Amino acid sequence: MKKLVLFSMLMILGKLGFAQNLQVHYDFGEERQLITTTLEMFKPDKYGSTFFFVDMDFSNEDDRDTDNGFSLAYWEIARSFKWNETQKFEPRIEFNSGGAYFGPINNSWLIGGQYTFNNADFSKVLTLQANYKHIKDGKINDDFSTENLSGFQFTAVWGLHFWDRKFSFTGFADFWRQDTYFGDKKFVFLTEPQLWYNACPNFSFGGEIEMSSNFVDDDFVVNPTLAVKWTF
């Protein structure tokens, strides 16, 4: 559910003002069966754009550790910069943070750039990002002391709207490097493609498939969801 104020819609709405939406997902993934809410906002201006989202996972009835409350809260905020209306490449900066029942999520700073490809009516949009990533206490030594970890992250964000924009295929993919709890280096892949049916300009229903490798554990994990979205 991350980064999904979906870019093709935003490029159009960016000329008009701003866009924000609330998504509610039911996760069918193994050992999950939980609800996630996502609040997103995208606001452009003549100097670039600001984007943020907040994810909240609600624990399921079998999760005794969280007592049926919030099991995870995560947020990102990003700012891109431009100096003219036709600019395709934009420098950017991003901050990520959060917490879960198992402990805090490391604060991360990213700085880099993004380049956007689109057709004339913005029904097809692809944005590629390359970032330097700095993770607070992201490296854990053999004696369990921590150090900050610096690395890279590549991101792709796409949007495809078809059948007079009744359907939207959107999503993102992230690839980055970080250390495990035991100090081993690992490469993490996370993607969340979404398919929406836009019943009207405000209401959509559909879902996503979250696929990841080394994201929470070392396995390749697939977590499908069903969802509704209200854009306002």
HELIX and SHEET records of a PDB file:
HELIX    1   1 PHE A    7  LEU A   13  1                                   7    
SHEET    1   A12 ALA A  19  ASP A  27  0                                        
SHEET    2   A12 LEU A  34  ASP A  45 -1                                        
SHEET    3   A12 GLY A  48  PHE A  58 -1                                        
SHEET    4   A12 PHE A  70  PHE A  81 -1                                        
SHEET    5   A12 PHE A  89  ALA A 100 -1                                        
SHEET    6   A12 GLY A 103  ASN A 118 -1                                        
SHEET    7   A12 LYS A 124  ILE A 140 -1                                        
SHEET    8   A12 THR A 146  PHE A 162 -1                                        
SHEET    9   A12 PHE A 167  ASP A 179 -1                                        
SHEET   10   A12 LYS A 185  THR A 191 -1                                        
SHEET   11   A12 PHE A 203  SER A 213 -1                                        
SHEET   12   A12 GLN A 194  ASN A 198 -1                                        
SHEET    1   B 2 ALA A  19  ASP A  27  0                                        
SHEET    2   B 2 PHE A 220  THR A 231 -1                                        
END                                                                             
